């Protein structure tokens, strides 16, 4: 396995971390009003726990077609 460094300002398609955040927002964090910062953190922790219970979405969000060629 070869680690390929990503450029500092790469498009979001190349950054799996951005895709995971988008998945969390789309599924568990959008259209909510948070009472305070603690409420926001609690919702983020719950969303992360739900995502960790589903390993298939994590794997599919991290796969890049171009990276499979190396």
PDB file of N, CA, C, O and CB in Angstrom:
ATOM      1  N   UNK A   1       0.841  -1.162   0.000  1.00  0.00           N
ATOM      2  CA  UNK A   1       0.000   0.000   0.000  1.00  0.00           C
ATOM      3  C   UNK A   1       0.894   1.235   0.000  1.00  0.00           C
ATOM      4  O   UNK A   1       1.882   1.309   0.730  1.00  0.00           O
ATOM      5  CB  UNK A   1      -0.961  -0.008   1.210  1.00  0.00           C
ATOM      6  N   UNK A   2       0.529   2.187  -0.823  1.00  0.00           N
ATOM      7  CA  UNK A   2       1.254   3.440  -0.901  1.00  0.00           C
ATOM      8  C   UNK A   2       0.363   4.565  -0.417  1.00  0.00           C
ATOM      9  O   UNK A   2      -0.776   4.697  -0.863  1.00  0.00           O
ATOM     10  CB  UNK A   2       1.743   3.708  -2.332  1.00  0.00           C
ATOM     11  N   UNK A   3       0.870   5.365   0.483  1.00  0.00           N
ATOM     12  CA  UNK A   3       0.110   6.507   0.976  1.00  0.00           C
ATOM     13  C   UNK A   3       0.344   7.668   0.032  1.00  0.00           C
ATOM     14  O   UNK A   3       1.483   8.058  -0.228  1.00  0.00           O
ATOM     15  CB  UNK A   3       0.514   6.879   2.437  1.00  0.00           C
ATOM     16  N   UNK A   4      -0.750   8.217  -0.480  1.00  0.00           N
ATOM     17  CA  UNK A   4      -0.674   9.345  -1.388  1.00  0.00           C
ATOM     18  C   UNK A   4      -1.095  10.602  -0.643  1.00  0.00           C
ATOM     19  O   UNK A   4      -2.240  10.684  -0.201  1.00  0.00           O
ATOM     20  CB  UNK A   4      -1.558   9.117  -2.638  1.00  0.00           C
ATOM     21  N   UNK A   5      -0.215  11.582  -0.488  1.00  0.00           N
ATOM     22  CA  UNK A   5      -0.611  12.805   0.209  1.00  0.00           C
ATOM     23  C   UNK A   5      -1.591  13.604  -0.640  1.00  0.00           C
ATOM     24  O   UNK A   5      -1.424  13.728  -1.853  1.00  0.00           O
ATOM     25  CB  UNK A   5       0.623  13.661   0.549  1.00  0.00           C
ATOM     26  N   UNK A   6      -2.603  14.138   0.005  1.00  0.00           N
ATOM     27  CA  UNK A   6      -3.564  14.985  -0.687  1.00  0.00           C
ATOM     28  C   UNK A   6      -3.082  16.428  -0.637  1.00  0.00           C
ATOM     29  O   UNK A   6      -2.459  16.837   0.342  1.00  0.00           O
ATOM     30  CB  UNK A   6      -4.977  14.852  -0.061  1.00  0.00           C
ATOM     31  N   UNK A   7      -3.358  17.194  -1.670  1.00  0.00           N
ATOM     32  CA  UNK A   7      -2.978  18.602  -1.633  1.00  0.00           C
ATOM     33  C   UNK A   7      -3.735  19.329  -0.518  1.00  0.00           C
ATOM     34  O   UNK A   7      -4.791  18.876  -0.075  1.00  0.00           O
ATOM     35  CB  UNK A   7      -3.251  19.271  -2.996  1.00  0.00           C
ATOM     36  N   UNK A   8      -3.189  20.446  -0.079  1.00  0.00           N
ATOM     37  CA  UNK A   8      -3.781  21.189   1.039  1.00  0.00           C
ATOM     38  C   UNK A   8      -5.210  21.636   0.736  1.00  0.00           C
ATOM     39  O   UNK A   8      -6.070  21.596   1.616  1.00  0.00           O
ATOM     40  CB  UNK A   8      -2.922  22.405   1.373  1.00  0.00           C
ATOM     41  N   UNK A   9      -5.462  22.051  -0.471  1.00  0.00           N
ATOM     42  CA  UNK A   9      -6.809  22.496  -0.844  1.00  0.00           C
ATOM     43  C   UNK A   9      -7.333  21.602  -1.957  1.00  0.00           C
ATOM     44  O   UNK A   9      -7.462  22.021  -3.107  1.00  0.00           O
ATOM     45  CB  UNK A   9      -6.808  23.992  -1.291  1.00  0.00           C
ATOM     46  N   UNK A  10      -7.628  20.375  -1.591  1.00  0.00           N
ATOM     47  CA  UNK A  10      -8.106  19.426  -2.598  1.00  0.00           C
ATOM     48  C   UNK A  10      -9.632  19.475  -2.682  1.00  0.00           C
ATOM     49  O   UNK A  10     -10.291  19.873  -1.721  1.00  0.00           O
ATOM     50  CB  UNK A  10      -7.628  17.989  -2.267  1.00  0.00           C
ATOM     51  N   UNK A  11     -10.186  19.082  -3.796  1.00  0.00           N
ATOM     52  CA  UNK A  11     -11.644  19.031  -3.908  1.00  0.00           C
ATOM     53  C   UNK A  11     -12.221  18.018  -2.930  1.00  0.00           C
ATOM     54  O   UNK A  11     -11.545  17.062  -2.549  1.00  0.00           O
ATOM     55  CB  UNK A  11     -12.066  18.682  -5.344  1.00  0.00           C
ATOM     56  N   UNK A  12     -13.452  18.222  -2.530  1.00  0.00           N
ATOM     57  CA  UNK A  12     -14.051  17.347  -1.522  1.00  0.00           C
ATOM     58  C   UNK A  12     -14.206  15.915  -2.015  1.00  0.00           C
ATOM     59  O   UNK A  12     -14.333  15.004  -1.198  1.00  0.00           O
ATOM     60  CB  UNK A  12     -15.400  17.888  -1.103  1.00  0.00           C
ATOM     61  N   UNK A  13     -14.199  15.685  -3.342  1.00  0.00           N
ATOM     62  CA  UNK A  13     -14.304  14.325  -3.844  1.00  0.00           C
ATOM     63  C   UNK A  13     -13.090  13.494  -3.456  1.00  0.00           C
ATOM     64  O   UNK A  13     -13.177  12.268  -3.389  1.00  0.00           O
ATOM     65  CB  UNK A  13     -14.469  14.334  -5.353  1.00  0.00           C
ATOM     66  N   UNK A  14     -11.961  14.144  -3.199  1.00  0.00           N
ATOM     67  CA  UNK A  14     -10.742  13.422  -2.865  1.00  0.00           C
ATOM     68  C   UNK A  14     -10.585  13.212  -1.366  1.00  0.00           C
ATOM     69  O   UNK A  14      -9.727  12.436  -0.945  1.00  0.00           O
ATOM     70  CB  UNK A  14      -9.545  14.158  -3.402  1.00  0.00           C
ATOM     71  N   UNK A  15     -11.370  13.867  -0.572  1.00  0.00           N
ATOM     72  CA  UNK A  15     -11.205  13.808   0.866  1.00  0.00           C
ATOM     73  C   UNK A  15     -12.339  12.990   1.493  1.00  0.00           C
ATOM     74  O   UNK A  15     -13.449  13.501   1.640  1.00  0.00           O
ATOM     75  CB  UNK A  15     -11.162  15.229   1.462  1.00  0.00           C
ATOM     76  N   UNK A  16     -12.083  11.729   1.864  1.00  0.00           N
ATOM     77  CA  UNK A  16     -13.141  10.894   2.425  1.00  0.00           C
ATOM     78  C   UNK A  16     -13.711  11.455   3.726  1.00  0.00           C
ATOM     79  O   UNK A  16     -14.871  11.201   4.052  1.00  0.00           O
ATOM     80  CB  UNK A  16     -12.617   9.502   2.663  1.00  0.00           C
ATOM     81  N   UNK A  17     -12.913  12.209   4.467  1.00  0.00           N
ATOM     82  CA  UNK A  17     -13.397  12.795   5.712  1.00  0.00           C
ATOM     83  C   UNK A  17     -14.558  13.751   5.444  1.00  0.00           C
ATOM     84  O   UNK A  17     -15.532  13.768   6.196  1.00  0.00           O
ATOM     85  CB  UNK A  17     -12.260  13.529   6.437  1.00  0.00           C
ATOM     86  N   UNK A  18     -14.461  14.546   4.377  1.00  0.00           N
ATOM     87  CA  UNK A  18     -15.556  15.444   4.020  1.00  0.00           C
ATOM     88  C   UNK A  18     -16.807  14.662   3.631  1.00  0.00           C
ATOM     89  O   UNK A  18     -17.924  15.072   3.945  1.00  0.00           O
ATOM     90  CB  UNK A  18     -15.136  16.366   2.875  1.00  0.00           C
ATOM     91  N   UNK A  19     -16.617  13.538   2.948  1.00  0.00           N
ATOM     92  CA  UNK A  19     -17.760  12.719   2.550  1.00  0.00           C
ATOM     93  C   UNK A  19     -18.453  12.109   3.763  1.00  0.00           C
ATOM     94  O   UNK A  19     -19.678  11.990   3.780  1.00  0.00           O
ATOM     95  CB  UNK A  19     -17.314  11.616   1.594  1.00  0.00           C
ATOM     96  N   UNK A  20     -17.691  11.727   4.764  1.00  0.00           N
ATOM     97  CA  UNK A  20     -18.291  11.172   5.977  1.00  0.00           C
ATOM     98  C   UNK A  20     -19.082  12.252   6.706  1.00  0.00           C
ATOM     99  O   UNK A  20     -20.189  11.991   7.179  1.00  0.00           O
ATOM    100  CB  UNK A  20     -17.204  10.577   6.905  1.00  0.00           C
ATOM    101  N   UNK A  21     -18.528  13.467   6.806  1.00  0.00           N
ATOM    102  CA  UNK A  21     -19.270  14.557   7.439  1.00  0.00           C
ATOM    103  C   UNK A  21     -20.552  14.850   6.670  1.00  0.00           C
ATOM    104  O   UNK A  21     -21.594  15.091   7.279  1.00  0.00           O
ATOM    105  CB  UNK A  21     -18.403  15.822   7.528  1.00  0.00           C
ATOM    106  N   UNK A  22     -20.489  14.834   5.353  1.00  0.00           N
ATOM    107  CA  UNK A  22     -21.689  15.080   4.541  1.00  0.00           C
ATOM    108  C   UNK A  22     -22.727  13.997   4.791  1.00  0.00           C
ATOM    109  O   UNK A  22     -23.918  14.290   4.889  1.00  0.00           O
ATOM    110  CB  UNK A  22     -21.332  15.140   3.038  1.00  0.00           C
ATOM    111  N   UNK A  23     -22.284  12.743   4.896  1.00  0.00           N
ATOM    112  CA  UNK A  23     -23.192  11.634   5.185  1.00  0.00           C
ATOM    113  C   UNK A  23     -23.855  11.821   6.549  1.00  0.00           C
ATOM    114  O   UNK A  23     -25.060  11.607   6.686  1.00  0.00           O
ATOM    115  CB  UNK A  23     -22.436  10.295   5.139  1.00  0.00           C
ATOM    116  N   UNK A  24     -23.080  12.215   7.551  1.00  0.00           N
ATOM    117  CA  UNK A  24     -23.639  12.455   8.891  1.00  0.00           C
ATOM    118  C   UNK A  24     -24.665  13.584   8.859  1.00  0.00           C
ATOM    119  O   UNK A  24     -25.739  13.472   9.450  1.00  0.00           O
ATOM    120  CB  UNK A  24     -22.516  12.792   9.894  1.00  0.00           C
ATOM    121  N   UNK A  25     -24.328  14.666   8.170  1.00  0.00           N
ATOM    122  CA  UNK A  25     -25.271  15.790   8.082  1.00  0.00           C
ATOM    123  C   UNK A  25     -26.546  15.389   7.355  1.00  0.00           C
ATOM    124  O   UNK A  25     -27.647  15.731   7.787  1.00  0.00           O
ATOM    125  CB  UNK A  25     -24.620  16.979   7.368  1.00  0.00           C
ATOM    126  N   UNK A  26     -26.399  14.664   6.256  1.00  0.00           N
ATOM    127  CA  UNK A  26     -27.567  14.275   5.471  1.00  0.00           C
ATOM    128  C   UNK A  26     -28.498  13.337   6.233  1.00  0.00           C
ATOM    129  O   UNK A  26     -29.715  13.403   6.064  1.00  0.00           O
ATOM    130  CB  UNK A  26     -27.125  13.616   4.186  1.00  0.00           C
ATOM    131  N   UNK A  27     -27.945  12.476   7.060  1.00  0.00           N
ATOM    132  CA  UNK A  27     -28.748  11.431   7.688  1.00  0.00           C
ATOM    133  C   UNK A  27     -29.173  11.723   9.123  1.00  0.00           C
ATOM    134  O   UNK A  27     -30.269  11.329   9.523  1.00  0.00           O
ATOM    135  CB  UNK A  27     -27.994  10.165   7.665  1.00  0.00           C
ATOM    136  N   UNK A  28     -28.339  12.402   9.908  1.00  0.00           N
ATOM    137  CA  UNK A  28     -28.664  12.537  11.325  1.00  0.00           C
ATOM    138  C   UNK A  28     -28.532  13.945  11.892  1.00  0.00           C
ATOM    139  O   UNK A  28     -29.040  14.209  12.981  1.00  0.00           O
ATOM    140  CB  UNK A  28     -27.803  11.635  12.100  1.00  0.00           C
ATOM    141  N   UNK A  29     -27.882  14.831  11.206  1.00  0.00           N
ATOM    142  CA  UNK A  29     -27.624  16.143  11.809  1.00  0.00           C
ATOM    143  C   UNK A  29     -28.322  17.312  11.115  1.00  0.00           C
ATOM    144  O   UNK A  29     -28.250  18.438  11.607  1.00  0.00           O
ATOM    145  CB  UNK A  29     -26.160  16.396  11.817  1.00  0.00           C
ATOM    146  N   UNK A  30     -28.985  17.081  10.000  1.00  0.00           N
ATOM    147  CA  UNK A  30     -29.594  18.195   9.281  1.00  0.00           C
ATOM    148  C   UNK A  30     -30.994  18.502   9.816  1.00  0.00           C
ATOM    149  O   UNK A  30     -31.619  17.674  10.478  1.00  0.00           O
ATOM    150  CB  UNK A  30     -29.658  17.886   7.784  1.00  0.00           C
ATOM    151  N   UNK A  31     -31.461  19.694   9.519  1.00  0.00           N
ATOM    152  CA  UNK A  31     -32.802  20.161   9.891  1.00  0.00           C
ATOM    153  C   UNK A  31     -33.066  20.044  11.387  1.00  0.00           C
ATOM    154  O   UNK A  31     -34.132  19.588  11.800  1.00  0.00           O
ATOM    155  CB  UNK A  31     -33.854  19.377   9.131  1.00  0.00           C
ATOM    156  N   UNK A  32     -32.115  20.448  12.179  1.00  0.00           N
ATOM    157  CA  UNK A  32     -32.264  20.428  13.636  1.00  0.00           C
ATOM    158  C   UNK A  32     -31.915  21.800  14.193  1.00  0.00           C
ATOM    159  O   UNK A  32     -31.117  22.546  13.626  1.00  0.00           O
ATOM    160  CB  UNK A  32     -31.366  19.332  14.278  1.00  0.00           C
ATOM    161  N   UNK A  33     -32.528  22.097  15.296  1.00  0.00           N
ATOM    162  CA  UNK A  33     -32.186  23.295  16.051  1.00  0.00           C
ATOM    163  C   UNK A  33     -31.566  22.823  17.351  1.00  0.00           C
ATOM    164  O   UNK A  33     -32.199  22.098  18.119  1.00  0.00           O
ATOM    165  CB  UNK A  33     -33.443  24.217  16.302  1.00  0.00           C
ATOM    166  N   UNK A  34     -30.350  23.226  17.598  1.00  0.00           N
ATOM    167  CA  UNK A  34     -29.643  22.806  18.797  1.00  0.00           C
ATOM    168  C   UNK A  34     -29.827  23.863  19.884  1.00  0.00           C
ATOM    169  O   UNK A  34     -29.719  25.062  19.628  1.00  0.00           O
ATOM    170  CB  UNK A  34     -28.138  22.571  18.501  1.00  0.00           C
ATOM    171  N   UNK A  35     -30.102  23.403  21.083  1.00  0.00           N
ATOM    172  CA  UNK A  35     -30.359  24.325  22.191  1.00  0.00           C
ATOM    173  C   UNK A  35     -29.099  25.051  22.633  1.00  0.00           C
ATOM    174  O   UNK A  35     -29.138  26.228  22.990  1.00  0.00           O
ATOM    175  CB  UNK A  35     -30.954  23.577  23.368  1.00  0.00           C
ATOM    176  N   UNK A  36     -27.975  24.329  22.604  1.00  0.00           N
ATOM    177  CA  UNK A  36     -26.697  24.918  23.011  1.00  0.00           C
ATOM    178  C   UNK A  36     -25.569  24.055  22.456  1.00  0.00           C
ATOM    179  O   UNK A  36     -25.822  23.086  21.740  1.00  0.00           O
ATOM    180  CB  UNK A  36     -26.597  25.038  24.573  1.00  0.00           C
ATOM    181  N   UNK A  37     -24.351  24.395  22.775  1.00  0.00           N
ATOM    182  CA  UNK A  37     -23.196  23.664  22.246  1.00  0.00           C
ATOM    183  C   UNK A  37     -23.168  22.225  22.751  1.00  0.00           C
ATOM    184  O   UNK A  37     -22.754  21.319  22.028  1.00  0.00           O
ATOM    185  CB  UNK A  37     -21.897  24.376  22.628  1.00  0.00           C
ATOM    186  N   UNK A  38     -23.608  22.013  23.993  1.00  0.00           N
ATOM    187  CA  UNK A  38     -23.619  20.654  24.543  1.00  0.00           C
ATOM    188  C   UNK A  38     -24.621  19.766  23.794  1.00  0.00           C
ATOM    189  O   UNK A  38     -24.363  18.583  23.572  1.00  0.00           O
ATOM    190  CB  UNK A  38     -23.962  20.687  26.047  1.00  0.00           C
ATOM    191  N   UNK A  39     -25.736  20.332  23.417  1.00  0.00           N
ATOM    192  CA  UNK A  39     -26.730  19.602  22.642  1.00  0.00           C
ATOM    193  C   UNK A  39     -26.169  19.214  21.274  1.00  0.00           C
ATOM    194  O   UNK A  39     -26.396  18.102  20.797  1.00  0.00           O
ATOM    195  CB  UNK A  39     -28.004  20.442  22.478  1.00  0.00           C
ATOM    196  N   UNK A  40     -25.445  20.123  20.655  1.00  0.00           N
ATOM    197  CA  UNK A  40     -24.801  19.846  19.373  1.00  0.00           C
ATOM    198  C   UNK A  40     -23.796  18.713  19.505  1.00  0.00           C
ATOM    199  O   UNK A  40     -23.776  17.803  18.676  1.00  0.00           O
ATOM    200  CB  UNK A  40     -24.110  21.102  18.836  1.00  0.00           C
ATOM    201  N   UNK A  41     -22.964  18.758  20.534  1.00  0.00           N
ATOM    202  CA  UNK A  41     -21.962  17.711  20.746  1.00  0.00           C
ATOM    203  C   UNK A  41     -22.640  16.366  20.995  1.00  0.00           C
ATOM    204  O   UNK A  41     -22.190  15.341  20.482  1.00  0.00           O
ATOM    205  CB  UNK A  41     -21.040  18.073  21.932  1.00  0.00           C
ATOM    206  N   UNK A  42     -23.716  16.363  21.775  1.00  0.00           N
ATOM    207  CA  UNK A  42     -24.447  15.117  22.031  1.00  0.00           C
ATOM    208  C   UNK A  42     -25.010  14.520  20.747  1.00  0.00           C
ATOM    209  O   UNK A  42     -24.923  13.311  20.535  1.00  0.00           O
ATOM    210  CB  UNK A  42     -25.578  15.363  23.026  1.00  0.00           C
ATOM    211  N   UNK A  43     -25.582  15.352  19.897  1.00  0.00           N
ATOM    212  CA  UNK A  43     -26.119  14.867  18.628  1.00  0.00           C
ATOM    213  C   UNK A  43     -25.001  14.339  17.719  1.00  0.00           C
ATOM    214  O   UNK A  43     -25.175  13.324  17.046  1.00  0.00           O
ATOM    215  CB  UNK A  43     -26.896  15.987  17.916  1.00  0.00           C
ATOM    216  N   UNK A  44     -23.873  15.017  17.701  1.00  0.00           N
ATOM    217  CA  UNK A  44     -22.738  14.554  16.891  1.00  0.00           C
ATOM    218  C   UNK A  44     -22.222  13.212  17.400  1.00  0.00           C
ATOM    219  O   UNK A  44     -21.902  12.329  16.605  1.00  0.00           O
ATOM    220  CB  UNK A  44     -21.601  15.598  16.903  1.00  0.00           C
ATOM    221  N   UNK A  45     -22.140  13.054  18.709  1.00  0.00           N
ATOM    222  CA  UNK A  45     -21.683  11.786  19.281  1.00  0.00           C
ATOM    223  C   UNK A  45     -22.661  10.653  18.957  1.00  0.00           C
ATOM    224  O   UNK A  45     -22.242   9.539  18.639  1.00  0.00           O
ATOM    225  CB  UNK A  45     -21.512  11.917  20.805  1.00  0.00           C
ATOM    226  N   UNK A  46     -23.955  10.939  19.039  1.00  0.00           N
ATOM    227  CA  UNK A  46     -24.960   9.930  18.700  1.00  0.00           C
ATOM    228  C   UNK A  46     -24.883   9.550  17.223  1.00  0.00           C
ATOM    229  O   UNK A  46     -24.993   8.375  16.875  1.00  0.00           O
ATOM    230  CB  UNK A  46     -26.366  10.443  19.038  1.00  0.00           C
ATOM    231  N   UNK A  47     -24.694  10.541  16.361  1.00  0.00           N
ATOM    232  CA  UNK A  47     -24.580  10.264  14.927  1.00  0.00           C
ATOM    233  C   UNK A  47     -23.333   9.429  14.642  1.00  0.00           C
ATOM    234  O   UNK A  47     -23.369   8.512  13.822  1.00  0.00           O
ATOM    235  CB  UNK A  47     -24.539  11.580  14.120  1.00  0.00           C
ATOM    236  N   UNK A  48     -22.232   9.750  15.320  1.00  0.00           N
ATOM    237  CA  UNK A  48     -21.008   8.965  15.134  1.00  0.00           C
ATOM    238  C   UNK A  48     -21.223   7.526  15.591  1.00  0.00           C
ATOM    239  O   UNK A  48     -20.764   6.594  14.931  1.00  0.00           O
ATOM    240  CB  UNK A  48     -19.832   9.599  15.904  1.00  0.00           C
ATOM    241  N   UNK A  49     -21.907   7.338  16.698  1.00  0.00           N
ATOM    242  CA  UNK A  49     -22.182   5.987  17.191  1.00  0.00           C
ATOM    243  C   UNK A  49     -23.041   5.208  16.209  1.00  0.00           C
ATOM    244  O   UNK A  49     -22.804   4.022  15.983  1.00  0.00           O
ATOM    245  CB  UNK A  49     -22.871   6.045  18.553  1.00  0.00           C
ATOM    246  N   UNK A  50     -24.032   5.862  15.626  1.00  0.00           N
ATOM    247  CA  UNK A  50     -24.882   5.203  14.628  1.00  0.00           C
ATOM    248  C   UNK A  50     -24.066   4.816  13.399  1.00  0.00           C
ATOM    249  O   UNK A  50     -24.256   3.738  12.837  1.00  0.00           O
ATOM    250  CB  UNK A  50     -26.053   6.120  14.220  1.00  0.00           C
ATOM    251  N   UNK A  51     -23.165   5.690  12.987  1.00  0.00           N
ATOM    252  CA  UNK A  51     -22.325   5.396  11.822  1.00  0.00           C
ATOM    253  C   UNK A  51     -21.357   4.255  12.113  1.00  0.00           C
ATOM    254  O   UNK A  51     -21.138   3.397  11.258  1.00  0.00           O
ATOM    255  CB  UNK A  51     -21.548   6.645  11.396  1.00  0.00           C
ATOM    256  N   UNK A  52     -20.777   4.239  13.309  1.00  0.00           N
ATOM    257  CA  UNK A  52     -19.846   3.171  13.673  1.00  0.00           C
ATOM    258  C   UNK A  52     -20.538   1.813  13.698  1.00  0.00           C
ATOM    259  O   UNK A  52     -19.890   0.788  13.484  1.00  0.00           O
ATOM    260  CB  UNK A  52     -19.214   3.459  15.034  1.00  0.00           C
ATOM    261  N   UNK A  53     -21.829   1.789  13.953  1.00  0.00           N
ATOM    262  CA  UNK A  53     -22.582   0.533  13.968  1.00  0.00           C
ATOM    263  C   UNK A  53     -22.861   0.019  12.563  1.00  0.00           C
ATOM    264  O   UNK A  53     -23.353  -1.097  12.398  1.00  0.00           O
ATOM    265  CB  UNK A  53     -23.891   0.715  14.716  1.00  0.00           C
ATOM    266  N   UNK A  54     -22.553   0.823  11.550  1.00  0.00           N
ATOM    267  CA  UNK A  54     -22.787   0.453  10.156  1.00  0.00           C
ATOM    268  C   UNK A  54     -21.475   0.545   9.382  1.00  0.00           C
ATOM    269  O   UNK A  54     -21.205   1.582   8.775  1.00  0.00           O
ATOM    270  CB  UNK A  54     -23.871   1.364   9.512  1.00  0.00           C
ATOM    271  N   UNK A  55     -20.654  -0.499   9.383  1.00  0.00           N
ATOM    272  CA  UNK A  55     -19.352  -0.398   8.720  1.00  0.00           C
ATOM    273  C   UNK A  55     -19.432  -0.282   7.195  1.00  0.00           C
ATOM    274  O   UNK A  55     -18.515   0.269   6.585  1.00  0.00           O
ATOM    275  CB  UNK A  55     -18.526  -1.592   9.074  1.00  0.00           C
ATOM    276  N   UNK A  56     -20.481  -0.775   6.571  1.00  0.00           N
ATOM    277  CA  UNK A  56     -20.562  -0.707   5.106  1.00  0.00           C
ATOM    278  C   UNK A  56     -20.599   0.721   4.567  1.00  0.00           C
ATOM    279  O   UNK A  56     -19.901   1.009   3.595  1.00  0.00           O
ATOM    280  CB  UNK A  56     -21.785  -1.446   4.631  1.00  0.00           C
ATOM    281  N   UNK A  57     -21.384   1.629   5.156  1.00  0.00           N
ATOM    282  CA  UNK A  57     -21.337   3.010   4.654  1.00  0.00           C
ATOM    283  C   UNK A  57     -19.963   3.655   4.807  1.00  0.00           C
ATOM    284  O   UNK A  57     -19.551   4.440   3.952  1.00  0.00           O
ATOM    285  CB  UNK A  57     -22.365   3.852   5.375  1.00  0.00           C
ATOM    286  N   UNK A  58     -19.257   3.336   5.876  1.00  0.00           N
ATOM    287  CA  UNK A  58     -17.928   3.912   6.068  1.00  0.00           C
ATOM    288  C   UNK A  58     -17.003   3.452   4.951  1.00  0.00           C
ATOM    289  O   UNK A  58     -16.256   4.250   4.386  1.00  0.00           O
ATOM    290  CB  UNK A  58     -17.351   3.521   7.448  1.00  0.00           C
ATOM    291  N   UNK A  59     -17.054   2.164   4.638  1.00  0.00           N
ATOM    292  CA  UNK A  59     -16.183   1.644   3.575  1.00  0.00           C
ATOM    293  C   UNK A  59     -16.557   2.233   2.223  1.00  0.00           C
ATOM    294  O   UNK A  59     -15.675   2.582   1.438  1.00  0.00           O
ATOM    295  CB  UNK A  59     -16.261   0.114   3.516  1.00  0.00           C
ATOM    296  N   UNK A  60     -17.845   2.349   1.942  1.00  0.00           N
ATOM    297  CA  UNK A  60     -18.245   2.862   0.630  1.00  0.00           C
ATOM    298  C   UNK A  60     -17.933   4.350   0.493  1.00  0.00           C
ATOM    299  O   UNK A  60     -17.665   4.818  -0.613  1.00  0.00           O
ATOM    300  CB  UNK A  60     -19.737   2.620   0.399  1.00  0.00           C
ATOM    301  N   UNK A  61     -17.963   5.101   1.594  1.00  0.00           N
ATOM    302  CA  UNK A  61     -17.641   6.523   1.526  1.00  0.00           C
ATOM    303  C   UNK A  61     -16.150   6.761   1.315  1.00  0.00           C
ATOM    304  O   UNK A  61     -15.756   7.796   0.777  1.00  0.00           O
ATOM    305  CB  UNK A  61     -18.098   7.222   2.793  1.00  0.00           C
ATOM    306  N   UNK A  62     -15.323   5.812   1.733  1.00  0.00           N
ATOM    307  CA  UNK A  62     -13.884   5.987   1.622  1.00  0.00           C
ATOM    308  C   UNK A  62     -13.281   5.448   0.345  1.00  0.00           C
ATOM    309  O   UNK A  62     -12.122   5.734   0.044  1.00  0.00           O
ATOM    310  CB  UNK A  62     -13.227   5.344   2.763  1.00  0.00           C
ATOM    311  N   UNK A  63     -14.037   4.677  -0.414  1.00  0.00           N
ATOM    312  CA  UNK A  63     -13.501   4.075  -1.641  1.00  0.00           C
ATOM    313  C   UNK A  63     -13.429   5.124  -2.747  1.00  0.00           C
ATOM    314  O   UNK A  63     -14.378   5.872  -2.980  1.00  0.00           O
ATOM    315  CB  UNK A  63     -14.375   2.871  -2.092  1.00  0.00           C
ATOM    316  N   UNK A  64     -12.310   5.160  -3.403  1.00  0.00           N
ATOM    317  CA  UNK A  64     -12.119   6.054  -4.545  1.00  0.00           C
ATOM    318  C   UNK A  64     -11.713   5.211  -5.743  1.00  0.00           C
ATOM    319  O   UNK A  64     -10.759   4.438  -5.672  1.00  0.00           O
ATOM    320  CB  UNK A  64     -11.046   7.155  -4.242  1.00  0.00           C
ATOM    321  N   UNK A  65     -12.434   5.363  -6.829  1.00  0.00           N
ATOM    322  CA  UNK A  65     -12.165   4.592  -8.045  1.00  0.00           C
ATOM    323  C   UNK A  65     -10.723   4.790  -8.525  1.00  0.00           C
ATOM    324  O   UNK A  65     -10.053   3.834  -8.916  1.00  0.00           O
ATOM    325  CB  UNK A  65     -13.148   4.993  -9.155  1.00  0.00           C
ATOM    326  N   UNK A  66     -10.255   6.045  -8.489  1.00  0.00           N
ATOM    327  CA  UNK A  66      -8.919   6.330  -9.001  1.00  0.00           C
ATOM    328  C   UNK A  66      -7.848   5.706  -8.124  1.00  0.00           C
ATOM    329  O   UNK A  66      -6.768   5.386  -8.619  1.00  0.00           O
ATOM    330  CB  UNK A  66      -8.699   7.831  -9.101  1.00  0.00           C
ATOM    331  N   UNK A  67      -8.114   5.523  -6.833  1.00  0.00           N
ATOM    332  CA  UNK A  67      -7.108   4.961  -5.927  1.00  0.00           C
ATOM    333  C   UNK A  67      -6.963   3.450  -6.118  1.00  0.00           C
ATOM    334  O   UNK A  67      -5.919   2.888  -5.787  1.00  0.00           O
ATOM    335  CB  UNK A  67      -7.477   5.270  -4.471  1.00  0.00           C
ATOM    336  N   UNK A  68      -7.977   2.795  -6.638  1.00  0.00           N
ATOM    337  CA  UNK A  68      -7.907   1.352  -6.841  1.00  0.00           C
ATOM    338  C   UNK A  68      -6.947   0.972  -7.957  1.00  0.00           C
ATOM    339  O   UNK A  68      -6.527  -0.182  -8.044  1.00  0.00           O
ATOM    340  CB  UNK A  68      -9.280   0.806  -7.144  1.00  0.00           C
ATOM    341  N   UNK A  69      -6.595   1.927  -8.812  1.00  0.00           N
ATOM    342  CA  UNK A  69      -5.683   1.652  -9.933  1.00  0.00           C
ATOM    343  C   UNK A  69      -4.227   1.530  -9.498  1.00  0.00           C
ATOM    344  O   UNK A  69      -3.402   1.042 -10.271  1.00  0.00           O
ATOM    345  CB  UNK A  69      -5.803   2.742 -10.973  1.00  0.00           C
ATOM    346  N   UNK A  70      -3.886   1.962  -8.279  1.00  0.00           N
ATOM    347  CA  UNK A  70      -2.488   1.952  -7.835  1.00  0.00           C
ATOM    348  C   UNK A  70      -2.135   0.638  -7.215  1.00  0.00           C
ATOM    349  O   UNK A  70      -0.999   0.445  -6.783  1.00  0.00           O
ATOM    350  CB  UNK A  70      -2.220   3.071  -6.850  1.00  0.00           C
TER     351      UNK A  70
END
